[in-house]
Amino acid sequence: MSKNQIFQRVQSLSLDQILQMMKTAFTMSLGAFIVAIGFSLFQVPYNLAAGGITGIAIIVRNFIDLPAGAIYLTLNVPLLFIGFRFLGRWQFLVRTILAVLVFSASTEFLTYTMPKILISYPLTADMLLGSIYAGLITGIGSGLVYRTGGTIGGTSIISRIIQRKTGIPLSQIYLAVDGSIILVAVFTFGWEIALHAILVLMIAGLASDFALEGPSVVRTASIVTDQPREMANALMARLHRGASIWEITGAYTGKKRNMVFCTVNRAQIFELKQVVSDVNPDAFVVIGNAQQALGTGFQRVNGRKTISR
């Protein structure tokens, strides 16, 4: 998308679209600020270089007396140009530069003010506790940024370019890049800090997934039964959930069977089992986890609640 196309698109935006963009910018800024809190309060005081440009900034800060936020911003400038060239030009830049600037400015502000306003800095003398909270807070903030389709820049830019050029899975690239940075941290700060940094990295990944996708509160049930219509009617009547009936073929027997598929909330699992037991105790049931359900009875794509009919 060219610069002129972006200007034309901005001029044609409706009020709802403008409000949605403002909401997206707010969420992205909030996420970047939360990441800065975890970074400033827990990673910087303990030199927890948990991969990424933030980890490089902590390592460089050990040799050069410069603020971590300034180092982070400086290192991101060439990466932003590279990302602009290979990852979508203006669209990429708009989605990234806001989060980078908010994170850098917030880190500068927090690392300067927190030691002065807090009774004790860092908040805890226990590095393990600091590592846990560093991972939780930075992971939640990163997840909020990812939900907007943005990124906080850093090594993720290089990783995404490598993935596009080589086809290597992003998880493997992230592991190699972050692992290399943590390896440098071993020689800079020692094994104990590096091991805590790995813990930060792992917890941040889990917390980021949670913030990005939310808790898994949806369950799916696949019920192979000889009474598909009775089973579907009972599920709809007692659980107020829709159901689908599929004709299947048993691979071993070659016989035609029917499978009833139903999606329910986690709290309805016990009742679903009771329905199956009452209708067809000999049915074969597989219950699986699902991250989200969108549509009637759950949520629409825009997040509004719908009503089962």
N, C-alpha and C positions, 0 to 999 in steps of 0.2 A: 504494500500500500504506500503510495507516494505522499509527499507532504501536502500537495494540493488536494488529493482525494480525502485526506484526513480533515482538512479545513471545510471541504464541502459536506462531509458527513456530519461534522459538528454543527454546521448551520442548519441542517435538516432534522436535528434531533427534536423530539417532542418533550413535553414537560416530564412525563413518566420516565423517559430514557435518561434525562438529565438527573432526575432524582435517583435513579438506579446507579448512575455513574458516581454520584456523590456518596451513595451508600457503599459502593465498592471501594472508593478512595478512602473512606473512613475506616472500613474494615481492614484494608491493607495497612493503613497508617497505625491503627491500633495493634495489629499483629506485629509490625516492625518495632513498635515501642515496647511491647511485651518481651520480644526477643532481646531488646537492649537491656531491659531490667534483669533478666536472667544472666546475660553476659556480664553486665557491670557489677552485679551484686555477688555473683558466685564464681564465674569463670576467671575474670581478671584478677581478683585477689589471690587465687590459688594457682594461677598460670595454667589453667585447664585448657590446653590447646587441643580441643576436640575436633580436629579436622577443619576443612574449609578455610576461607579467607580470614575468618575470626581467629582460627588457630594460628595462621601465619602471622596475623597482627600481634598476637600475644608473644610469639617467638621473637619477632622483630623488635617488639617493645622491650624485650630483655636486653637487647644490644644497643638500641637507639632510644634516647630519652624523648619519646614522642607519645602523645595520647593515642590510645588504641583506636578510638573513633576516626582520628585523622589518618592513621595508617590504613585502616580498613577502606576509607573513601579513596585514598590515593591508589591503593592496589586495585580497586574496582574500576577506576577510570579507563585503563586500557581494555579491561574485560568488557566494559559496556560498548566500546567501539567494535570489538570483535563480535560481540553478540548482535550488534546492530547490522553488521555485515552478513552474518550467517544465520540468524534466528528470527527474521521477520521485520527487520528495519524499524520503522516508527512504532509499529504495534508492540514489538518487543521492548523498545525503549520506554514507552509510556507505562507498560506494565511493571517495569523494573526500577526505573530511576526514582520514583516516589518512595518505594520501600527502602532503597539504598540510602537516600538522603535522610529519611526519618530515622532510620537505624543509626546512622553515623552521628547525626545531631543529638539524638537521645543518649547515645553512649557517651558523647563528650559531656553533656549536661550532667548525667548521672554519676559518672566517674569523678566529676569535679565536686558535686554537691553532696553525694551520699556520705563520704568520710566526715563531712562537717556537720551534718544534721543527725546522723545516727549515733546512738550511744556507743555502739561497738561496730567496727568495720574491719573485717567481714562480719556478717551477722552471727556466724557460728565458728567455733574453733575446730569443729569436726569436718575434715575434708570429705569424708564419705557422705555426710548429710548435705554438704554444699554441692557435691556432685549430683546427688539425686535431684535436688531442687533446681540445679542448673539445667539438667536434662528436661525436667517437667516443664519449667517456665519457657525455655527457648523452644521446646517442641510444640507447645500450645500456640505460641506466637507464630511460629513458622507455618503451622497448620492453617491458621487464619489467613495468612498471606497466600498460601497455596489455594485456598477456597475461592479467592478472587481471580485466580488464573495468573497471579503474579509470582515473583521470586525475589529474594533478597540479594540476588546477584551472586558474586563469589565464584567458587569453583564449579557450581552447578552450570554456569554458562559454558565452560570448557567441556564439562561432562556431556552436556546435551549435544554439543558440536561433534564430539568424538562418537557419540551414539549414532548420530545421523550419518556420519561418514563411514563407520565401520560395522554398524549393526549390533555391536556388543551391548548387552542389557545394561541399563542405567545403574542397576544395583551393583553390578560388578565394577563399573567405572567408579562409582562413588566409593566403593570399598577400597579400590586401589589408590585413589587420590587421597581420601581421608586417612587411609593406613600409612601412606608415605609421610603425610604431615605429622601424624602421631609418632612415627618412627624418628623424625627429626626432633620431636619434643622429648623423646627418650634421651638423646644425647645432650639436649639443652637443659632439661629439668630433672632427669632421672626417671627410673622405672615406676616409682610409686605414683608420681603425678601423671605419668603417661597411662598407667592402668586406670586411674580415676577418670582420665579423659575418655578412654574407651567406654567406660560406664555412662558418662554424659552422652556420648554419641548414640549408644543403644537406647537409652531411656528417651532421648529426644526424638528418635525415630518412632517409637511407640506412641509417645504423646502427640506427635505431629499427625499420625494416622488417626488417632482418636478425635483430634480437633477438626481434621479434614472431613472425616466420614461420620463421626458421631458413634455412639455405642451401638452394638449389634443387638437390636431389640426385636428383630423380625426372624421368624422361623418358617421354613417351607416343609411341607409334608407330601411325600409321594406314597400313595396307598394303592397297592395292588389287591383288587378285591373282585369277587364274583357278583357283587351287588353294587355296581357303580352308581346307579341312579338313586337307590336308597341311601347310600353313603353320602353322595353330594347333597341330597335334600336335607339330611340330618345336619351336615356341617353348616349349610346355609341357614337352617332354622335355629340351631342352638348356639352357633358361634357368630352368626351374622357376617359370614365371610363367603365370598364367591368361590366357586370351584370349577375345575376343568376336567373333562373326562377324555382320556386318550385310549385308543385301541393299540395294544402292544402285542408282541409275539415272544413267548418264552424261548430263549435260545436253546435250552436243553431239551424241552418237551416239544417245541414247535407249535404249541397250542396258542390260540388267540385268547388274550386276557384283556382286562381293562384296568387302567390306572387313573385314580382320582388325585389331582394336584390341587393343593390348597396352601395359601399363605396366611399366617396368623401372627399375632403379637406373642412375645415370649410368655406372657402371663396366661395365655390360652392353651399352652401345651398340655397341661393336665386334663383340661376339658376335652381337647381333641382326642387324646388317648381314650377317654371315657366314651366318646361318641363311637370310635372304631370298635371298642369292646362291645358296646351295646348292639351295633348293627351287624358286624361281621368279625367275631373274635379270631377267626383264622386268617384274617387279612395280613398281608406283608407290608410293613410300614417303615419308611426311611424318613427321619426328621433331620433337617440340616439347618445350618446357620445362614442367614442372609444379612447383608449390611443395611440395605434400605429397601423399602417398597413404596413405589410411587403410583398413584392412581386412586380409584374409588375405594373409600374406606381407610386409606392411609394418608398420603400427602401428595399434592401435585408437585410438579417440577419447581414451581415458584415458592414452595414451602407452605402454602396454605392448606389447612386441614380440610378434607372432604368428608362426606357422609355416605355411609354404606346405604345402598338401596336394595 
